Amino acid sequence: MLLLLAKEGAKVAVTDIRDKDGQKVIDEIKAWGGVGGFWHLKVSNEKEVEKVFSEVEKEFRRIDVVVNTAGIADQPNTPTHELTEERWDKVMAVNVKGVFFCTKHVIPCMKKGGGGSIINILSISGIISGPGIPAYHASKGAVRLMSKTDALLYAGENIRVNSVHPGFMWTALVRDYLTTSGLTLEQGRNVPNEAHPLGHPGEPEDIAYGVFYLASEESKFITGERAGYRWRVYSKIGSAIE
Ligand SMILES: NC(=O)c1ccc[n+]([C@@H]2O[C@H](COP(=O)([O-])OP(=O)(O)OC[C@H]3O[C@@H](n4cnc5c(N)ncnc54)[C@H](O)[C@@H]3O)[C@@H](O)[C@H]2O)c1
């Protein structure tokens, strides 16, 4: 996603708690002649968020787009009555509070710049429920409503807020989730295959193009929307309710 945005001419600030991986993305962007920088950031820490956003604004003079993508899954899959407060809080701290802090601290900057686009990477789990991962469902559902509220709050300032709701994308997060659910990787690979109408999980670039559209001027009339990636109600992983 970041590589696509950089290729299309965006100056990209990559932030993550994984310094090596973040720096690798920046090295790749720079190797193409792109512009970007890496900042270490734990999104659940408001002081760090405030500091990093002000440094990024100083470096690039403005911030036009924020993609809130930091997220964690709650593993292993545990029903509500067995879930500890500590695990609930851990998921909420990154998936909900992190989006809140990053939104809060970019809004003044976008107001100064005359507008912007905030893109929250949520999940199909924030639209439909299923019999599992309760904290993850709650976190992604909460931010769907935050996205709509912020879309309405800041529409007058030309700041758009949209959310993206992937099904299974073949990333480390999904591989970990599947294997800690007691499935082998091979069995796991078949679950997402059968769960999606197109018969296979998505790739990160499938999300990247959606994000690119929402970041661009071509989507200037789109706010409060959700971009969904359809999920077939699938009996083997239980029922799902929209
Ligand atoms: N992969 C999927 O199938 C899928 C499906 C639906 C939604 N999502 C959502 O997409 C987003 C990206 O997921 P992914 O699959 O690329 O997973 P990933 O694990 O590859 O990426 C998540 C990133 O968030 C970072 N992160 C975790 N905690 C952080 C914190 N406190 N502060 C800053 N960064 C932190 C991680 O270091 C990692 O780089 C997540 O919000 C996830 O919930 C993914």
The ligand as an SDF file (V2000), in Angstrom:
LIG
                    3D

 44 48  0  0  0  0  0  0  0  0999 V2000
   -4.8020   -9.5550    6.8180 N   0  0  0  0  0  0  0  0  0  0  0  0
   -6.1050   -9.6120    6.8140 C   0  0  0  0  0  0  0  0  0  0  0  0
   -6.7170  -10.5600    6.3130 O   0  0  0  0  0  0  0  0  0  0  0  0
   -6.9300   -8.5450    7.4200 C   0  0  0  0  0  0  0  0  0  0  0  0
   -8.3040   -8.6790    7.3230 C   0  0  0  0  0  0  0  0  0  0  0  0
   -9.0980   -7.6880    7.8550 C   0  0  0  0  0  0  0  0  0  0  0  0
   -8.5190   -6.5980    8.4490 C   0  0  0  0  0  0  0  0  0  0  0  0
   -7.1700   -6.4970    8.5500 N   0  0  0  0  0  0  0  0  0  0  0  0
   -6.6370   -5.3060    9.2060 C   0  0  0  0  0  0  0  0  0  0  0  0
   -5.6510   -4.7300    8.3960 O   0  0  0  0  0  0  0  0  0  0  0  0
   -4.6750   -4.0700    9.2080 C   0  0  0  0  0  0  0  0  0  0  0  0
   -3.2960   -4.5290    8.7880 C   0  0  0  0  0  0  0  0  0  0  0  0
   -3.2110   -5.9180    9.0250 O   0  0  0  0  0  0  0  0  0  0  0  0
   -2.1210   -6.8720    8.3360 P   0  0  0  0  0  0  0  0  0  0  0  0
   -2.8110   -8.0820    7.8980 O   0  0  0  0  0  0  0  0  0  0  0  0
   -1.3010   -6.1010    7.3610 O   0  0  0  0  0  0  0  0  0  0  0  0
   -1.3070   -7.2720    9.6290 O   0  0  0  0  0  0  0  0  0  0  0  0
    0.2260   -7.1320    9.9980 P   0  0  0  0  0  0  0  0  0  0  0  0
    0.3840   -7.7870   11.3120 O   0  0  0  0  0  0  0  0  0  0  0  0
    1.0530   -7.5610    8.8580 O   0  0  0  0  0  0  0  0  0  0  0  0
    0.3590   -5.5240   10.1540 O   0  0  0  0  0  0  0  0  0  0  0  0
   -0.0660   -4.8290   11.2850 C   0  0  0  0  0  0  0  0  0  0  0  0
    1.0010   -3.8300   11.6480 C   0  0  0  0  0  0  0  0  0  0  0  0
    0.5920   -3.1010   12.8010 O   0  0  0  0  0  0  0  0  0  0  0  0
    1.7480   -2.9110   13.5910 C   0  0  0  0  0  0  0  0  0  0  0  0
    1.3710   -2.6520   14.9720 N   0  0  0  0  0  0  0  0  0  0  0  0
    0.8670   -3.5110   15.8910 C   0  0  0  0  0  0  0  0  0  0  0  0
    0.6880   -2.8960   17.0550 N   0  0  0  0  0  0  0  0  0  0  0  0
    1.0810   -1.6160   16.8910 C   0  0  0  0  0  0  0  0  0  0  0  0
    1.1380   -0.4750   17.7330 C   0  0  0  0  0  0  0  0  0  0  0  0
    0.7520   -0.5200   19.0230 N   0  0  0  0  0  0  0  0  0  0  0  0
    1.5960    0.6970   17.2120 N   0  0  0  0  0  0  0  0  0  0  0  0
    1.9920    0.7620   15.9290 C   0  0  0  0  0  0  0  0  0  0  0  0
    1.9760   -0.2680   15.0820 N   0  0  0  0  0  0  0  0  0  0  0  0
    1.5220   -1.4460   15.5590 C   0  0  0  0  0  0  0  0  0  0  0  0
    2.5360   -4.2020   13.4490 C   0  0  0  0  0  0  0  0  0  0  0  0
    3.8700   -4.0540   13.8380 O   0  0  0  0  0  0  0  0  0  0  0  0
    2.3490   -4.4930   11.9700 C   0  0  0  0  0  0  0  0  0  0  0  0
    3.3740   -3.9140   11.1900 O   0  0  0  0  0  0  0  0  0  0  0  0
   -5.0380   -4.4180   10.6610 C   0  0  0  0  0  0  0  0  0  0  0  0
   -5.7320   -3.3340   11.2350 O   0  0  0  0  0  0  0  0  0  0  0  0
   -5.9490   -5.6270   10.5300 C   0  0  0  0  0  0  0  0  0  0  0  0
   -6.8580   -5.7170   11.5820 O   0  0  0  0  0  0  0  0  0  0  0  0
   -6.3540   -7.4510    8.0430 C   0  0  0  0  0  0  0  0  0  0  0  0
  1  2  1  0
  2  3  2  0
  2  4  1  0
  4  5  1  0
  4 44  2  0
  5  6  2  0
  6  7  1  0
  7  8  2  0
  8  9  1  0
  8 44  1  0
  9 10  1  0
  9 42  1  0
 10 11  1  0
 11 12  1  0
 11 40  1  0
 12 13  1  0
 13 14  1  0
 14 15  2  0
 14 16  1  0
 14 17  1  0
 17 18  1  0
 18 19  2  0
 18 20  1  0
 18 21  1  0
 21 22  1  0
 22 23  1  0
 23 24  1  0
 23 38  1  0
 24 25  1  0
 25 26  1  0
 25 36  1  0
 26 27  1  0
 26 35  1  0
 27 28  2  0
 28 29  1  0
 29 30  1  0
 29 35  2  0
 30 31  1  0
 30 32  2  0
 32 33  1  0
 33 34  2  0
 34 35  1  0
 36 37  1  0
 36 38  1  0
 38 39  1  0
 40 41  1  0
 40 42  1  0
 42 43  1  0
M  CHG  2   8   1  16  -1
M  END
$$$$
